């Protein structure tokens, strides 16, 4: 089975992408479209980043995807009330007809990504249509499910990839040559543009092509798991049969793969290093972050390696004791999985050496931004564990075998900006 996004003749069905009536900001009611956007909810992890987004515009989407209240139920109620108020005030308006949306992200560094935003029929891994490559944390799925129940909305699309380079890609290219519905540049330097495909003939051509393909979840495993949970809760048919996605053809637009780092709360670097004494080779690197990351890349070319930070310098861990790995890494998975840095980190360092539960938010945080991880570790007297990115072909190969990687192993990007188009389930 090819679960990494290639077509497969024996699949019972392929991707079923459906037009929907997008919910979008009225540009006349907000300061700027850029000011109301946000990175995906799981990227906004620092309080200063959250406050920055809240201050950017009173209608910033972060007030829906990350509402701030004292209890989970209050947060979800607040998000639902906010969404209802913005709809009543006309801050958010519904497009007149259902559409598939072509979404483009372009950066001055040459990065160009285009894809299709629509509602995708939800299916589990056994269907062989949309396959994950990472495990999820139940408490995060429960949190996202409660928010979606309260708002009855998909507030941001998750990111899926497939490899087609066929009719759907041609329609995307042709549509991107027209005048967009919106165009805005966010402070990270990305220009975002959106178009609507409403012509039934064009929509049908896209759907026919996609029906021959499968997709890989690139970003949004917890939201996909949430879609599955809500579909099961509500039965079928219902609006919960489908979920909001951005589908990118990586045969045309390859994604970048970055690492997701770990911040260990309450574990000073001195204690972390003392615990690995004799189990890994440890070298102190009194160099800037870019050079430390270069050293990490060189070390991972030869085996498992990690950078620890939090005390003002970097510490390179590599050459783990083979006996330690044999004792701690499960043997019932493929060799490619057993040798992943994330596998060794979770099975060996977190579980057996540092005794940090991977799903305890009071002990561990998962952060995409490398510098932010180091800064927070230094500020909080914790330990930052920096990883080198996994190669995309490794991710795809494991997905083909139906093997999930450890949680938060990869960060595909660029990620879609939240706030450009939403989906209300009752519209």
C-alpha positions in Angstrom: 0.0 0.0 0.0 1.3 3.4 -0.9 0.1 5.6 1.9 2.4 8.5 1.3 0.2 10.2 -1.3 0.6 8.2 -4.5 -2.4 6.8 -6.4 -3.3 3.1 -5.9 -5.6 1.2 -8.2 -6.7 -1.2 -5.4 -7.8 1.5 -3.0 -11.6 1.4 -2.4 -11.8 5.1 -2.9 -9.5 8.1 -2.9 -9.7 11.6 -1.7 -13.2 13.1 -1.6 -12.8 16.9 -1.5 -16.0 18.9 -1.4 -16.7 22.6 -1.9 -18.0 24.6 1.1 -19.2 28.1 1.8 -16.1 29.7 3.2 -16.3 31.9 6.2 -14.0 34.9 5.7 -13.2 38.2 7.3 -14.8 41.3 5.8 -11.7 43.4 4.9 -13.7 46.6 5.6 -14.3 45.5 9.2 -10.7 44.7 10.2 -7.5 46.7 10.3 -5.8 44.4 7.8 -6.2 40.8 6.8 -2.6 40.1 7.9 -3.4 41.5 11.4 -6.2 38.9 11.9 -4.2 35.9 10.9 -2.3 33.6 13.2 0.0 30.5 12.9 -1.8 27.2 13.6 -2.9 26.8 17.3 -0.1 24.4 18.1 2.6 26.8 16.9 1.5 29.7 19.1 3.0 28.3 22.3 4.7 31.4 23.9 2.6 33.8 26.0 4.4 36.7 24.4 3.5 35.4 20.9 -0.1 35.0 22.0 -0.3 38.5 23.4 1.3 39.9 20.3 -1.4 38.4 18.1 -4.2 39.5 20.5 -2.8 43.1 20.3 -2.5 43.0 16.5 -6.2 43.3 16.0 -9.3 42.8 18.3 -10.6 40.3 15.8 -7.4 38.2 15.5 -8.3 34.5 14.9 -6.2 33.5 17.9 -9.2 34.6 20.0 -11.1 31.7 18.5 -8.4 29.0 18.2 -6.7 29.8 21.6 -9.3 31.6 23.8 -8.0 32.8 27.1 -10.2 32.0 30.1 -9.6 30.3 33.5 -11.1 26.9 32.7 -11.5 24.7 29.6 -15.2 25.0 29.5 -15.0 28.7 29.9 -12.5 28.9 27.1 -14.7 27.0 24.7 -17.8 29.0 25.7 -15.8 32.2 25.1 -14.8 31.0 21.6 -18.4 30.1 20.7 -19.6 33.5 22.0 -16.9 35.4 20.1 -17.6 33.5 16.9 -21.3 34.2 17.2 -20.7 37.9 17.9 -18.4 38.3 14.9 -20.9 36.6 12.7 -23.7 38.9 14.0 -21.6 42.0 13.5 -20.6 41.0 10.0 -16.9 40.8 10.9 -17.0 37.3 9.4 -19.2 36.8 6.4 -20.1 33.7 4.4 -19.3 33.4 0.8 -22.4 33.2 -1.3 -21.8 29.8 -3.0 -19.8 26.7 -2.1 -16.2 26.7 -3.5 -12.9 24.9 -3.4 -10.3 27.5 -2.6 -6.8 27.7 -4.2 -4.4 28.9 -1.5 -0.9 30.3 -2.3 2.0 31.1 0.0 5.0 32.8 -1.5 8.2 34.1 0.1 11.0 36.2 -1.1 13.4 33.4 -0.4 11.8 31.5 -3.3 9.4 29.3 -1.4 6.1 28.8 -3.3 3.3 26.6 -2.1 -0.1 26.2 -3.7 -2.9 23.9 -2.7 -6.6 23.3 -2.4 -8.7 24.1 0.6 -12.0 22.1 0.9 -13.8 19.7 3.2 -12.5 16.2 3.0 -14.4 13.0 3.8 -13.0 11.7 7.1 -11.7 8.2 7.2 -9.5 6.1 9.5 -6.1 4.7 8.7 -7.5 1.3 7.8 -9.3 2.9 4.8 -5.9 3.7 3.3 -7.0 7.1 2.1 -5.5 9.6 4.6 -2.8 8.1 6.7 -1.0 9.6 9.7 2.7 9.2 10.5 2.7 10.4 14.1 1.0 9.4 17.3 -1.3 11.9 19.1 -1.8 12.9 22.7 -5.3 12.2 23.9 -5.6 15.3 26.0 -4.9 17.5 23.0 -7.5 15.7 20.9 -10.0 16.1 23.7 -9.3 19.8 23.9 -9.7 20.4 20.2 -12.9 18.3 20.1 -14.4 20.4 22.9 -13.6 23.6 21.0 -15.1 22.3 17.8 -18.2 21.1 19.5 -18.7 24.4 21.2 -18.1 26.5 18.0 -19.5 24.0 15.5 -16.8 25.1 13.3 -13.5 24.0 11.7 -11.5 27.1 12.6 -8.3 26.3 10.6 -7.3 23.8 7.9 -4.9 21.0 8.6 -2.2 20.3 6.0 -2.3 17.1 3.8 0.0 16.2 1.0 -0.4 13.9 -2.0 1.6 13.4 -5.2 -0.4 13.8 -8.4 0.9 16.3 -10.9 -2.3 15.8 -12.8 -5.6 17.6 -13.6 -6.1 19.0 -10.1 -2.7 20.6 -10.3 -3.5 22.1 -13.7 -6.7 23.6 -12.3 -4.8 25.1 -9.4 -2.2 26.6 -11.8 -4.9 28.0 -14.1 -6.9 29.5 -11.2 -3.8 31.1 -9.7 -3.4 33.2 -12.9 -6.6 35.0 -12.1 -7.3 37.9 -9.8 -7.4 36.6 -6.2 -10.2 37.0 -3.6 -7.6 38.3 -1.2 -3.9 39.0 -0.9 -2.0 39.9 2.2 1.5 39.7 3.5 2.1 38.6 7.1 5.0 39.8 9.2 7.0 36.6 8.6 7.4 37.7 5.0 4.9 35.3 3.4 2.4 36.7 0.8 -0.9 34.8 1.1 -3.4 34.7 -1.8 -6.8 33.0 -2.1 -9.0 32.2 -5.1 -12.4 30.4 -5.3 -13.2 27.6 -7.7 -17.0 27.7 -8.1 -17.4 26.4 -11.7 -19.0 22.9 -11.4 -17.0 21.7 -14.4 -13.7 22.7 -12.8 -14.8 21.3 -9.4 -15.7 18.0 -11.0 -12.3 17.8 -12.8 -10.5 18.3 -9.5 -12.7 15.8 -7.7 -12.2 13.1 -10.4 -8.5 13.5 -10.3 -8.2 13.5 -6.5 -10.4 10.3 -6.3 -7.4 8.4 -7.6 -5.0 9.5 -4.8 -4.2 9.0 -1.2 -2.8 11.6 1.2 -0.3 11.9 4.1 -1.0 14.1 7.1 1.8 16.6 7.0 0.6 18.8 9.9 -2.5 18.5 12.0 -2.5 14.9 13.3 -4.5 16.0 16.4 -7.1 17.8 14.4 -7.5 14.8 12.1 -7.9 12.6 15.2 -10.5 15.1 16.4 -12.4 14.9 13.1 -12.5 11.1 13.5 -13.8 11.4 17.1 -16.5 13.9 16.2 -17.6 11.9 13.2 -18.0 8.8 15.4 -19.9 10.8 18.0 -22.4 12.3 15.6 -23.0 9.3 13.3 -23.4 9.6 9.5 -24.6 11.3 7.6 -23.8 14.6 9.3 -21.7 17.7 8.7 -19.0 16.0 10.9 -18.4 13.5 8.1 -16.0 16.0 6.6 -13.2 18.2 7.9 -11.4 21.3 6.7 -8.1 20.6 5.0 -5.4 22.2 2.8 -4.3 19.6 0.2 -0.9 20.2 -1.4 0.5 18.3 -4.4 4.1 17.9 -3.4 5.0 16.7 -6.9 4.6 20.3 -7.8 5.3 22.0 -4.5 7.7 20.2 -2.2 7.3 21.0 1.5 10.1 21.8 3.9 10.6 19.4 6.8 11.8 20.8 10.1 12.3 19.4 13.6 10.0 20.0 16.6 12.1 20.5 19.7 11.4 19.6 23.4 11.5 21.9 26.4 11.8 19.9 29.7 10.4 21.8 32.6 12.0 21.4 36.0 15.1 19.6 34.7 18.2 21.8 34.8 20.8 21.1 32.2 23.3 20.0 34.9 20.9 17.3 36.0 20.2 16.2 32.5 23.9 15.9 31.7 24.6 14.0 34.9 22.0 11.4 34.0 23.5 10.7 30.6 27.0 10.4 31.9 28.5 7.2 30.5 25.4 6.6 28.2 26.2 9.1 25.5 29.3 10.9 24.4 28.9 14.6 25.5 30.7 17.5 24.1 30.4 21.1 25.2 30.0 23.6 22.3 30.6 27.2 23.2 29.4 28.5 19.8 26.4 30.4 18.4 23.2 28.5 17.7 23.8 28.2 13.9 27.1 26.5 14.4 25.7 24.3 17.1 23.0 23.1 14.7 25.7 22.5 12.0 27.5 20.2 14.5 24.2 18.4 15.3 23.6 17.8 11.5 27.1 16.4 11.2 26.6 14.1 14.2 23.2 12.8 13.0 24.8 11.7 9.7 26.6 9.1 11.8 23.9 8.1 14.3 21.6 9.4 16.9 22.4 12.9 18.3 20.8 15.7 20.3 21.7 19.2 21.4 21.0 20.2 25.0 20.7 23.9 25.9 19.6 26.1 28.8 22.7 27.0 30.6 24.2 29.5 28.1 26.1 27.0 26.0 25.3 23.9 23.9 26.0 20.2 24.7 26.1 17.7 21.9 25.0 14.2 22.8 25.9 11.5 20.3 27.2 7.9 20.1 24.7 6.3 22.5 25.7 3.1 24.2 24.5 0.3 22.0 23.6 -1.8 25.1 21.4 1.1 26.3 19.5 1.2 23.0 19.1 -2.5 22.9 17.6 -2.4 26.4 15.2 0.5 25.9 14.1 0.7 22.2 11.3 -1.6 21.3 12.2 -4.3 18.8 8.8 -4.8 17.2 9.1 -2.0 14.7 11.1 -1.5 11.4 14.8 -0.6 11.7 14.0 2.8 10.2 11.7 3.5 13.1 14.1 2.1 15.8 16.9 4.4 14.7 14.9 7.6 14.6 16.3 10.4 16.8 12.7 10.9 18.1 12.4 7.2 18.9 15.6 7.2 20.9 14.7 10.5 22.6 11.3 9.2 23.8 12.0 5.5 24.4 15.4 6.0 26.0 16.1 9.5 27.2 12.7 10.6 28.3 11.3 7.3 29.5 14.3 5.6 31.0 17.0 8.2 31.7 15.2 11.5 32.6 11.9 10.0 33.5 9.8 12.7 31.8 6.3 11.6 30.7 5.9 12.6 27.1 2.2 13.6 27.5 2.6 15.7 30.7 2.4 19.3 29.8 3.7 20.4 33.1 7.0 18.5 32.4 7.4 18.9 28.6 6.5 21.3 25.9 6.9 20.8 22.1 8.2 23.9 20.3 8.8 24.5 16.6 11.0 27.6 16.9 14.6 26.7 17.7 15.7 30.0 19.2 12.6 30.3 21.2 13.1 26.8 22.7 16.6 27.8 23.8 15.6 31.2 25.2 12.7 29.7 27.2 15.0 26.9 28.6 17.5 29.6 29.8 14.8 31.8 31.2 13.0 28.9 33.1 16.1 27.0 34.1 14.9 24.0 32.1 16.5 21.9 29.4 16.0 22.4 25.7 16.4 19.3 23.6 17.1 20.2 19.9 16.6 17.7 17.2 17.7 17.5 13.5 14.9 17.2 11.0 13.8 13.7 9.7 14.2 13.3 5.9 10.9 13.3 4.1 11.5 10.0 2.4 11.9 8.3 5.8 8.5 9.7 6.9 6.8 8.4 3.7 8.4 5.0 3.9 7.2 4.5 7.5 3.7 5.7 6.5 3.6 3.2 3.7 4.3 0.5 6.3 1.5 1.7 8.6 4.1 2.6 11.2 3.5 5.8 13.2 6.5 7.9 14.4 6.8 9.3 17.9 4.7 12.3 18.7 5.8 15.6 17.3 8.5 14.1 15.2 8.2 16.4 12.2 7.2 19.9 11.2 6.2 20.2 7.5 5.8 23.7 6.1 5.0 26.3 5.3 1.9 25.8 7.4 -1.3 27.5 6.3 -2.1 30.7 8.1 -5.2 30.5 10.3 -7.9 33.1 9.7 -8.0 33.3 5.9 -11.0 30.9 5.5 -13.0 29.0 8.1 -15.8 26.5 7.9 -19.0 26.8 10.0 -20.8 23.4 10.1 -24.3 24.9 10.2 -23.9 26.9 6.9 
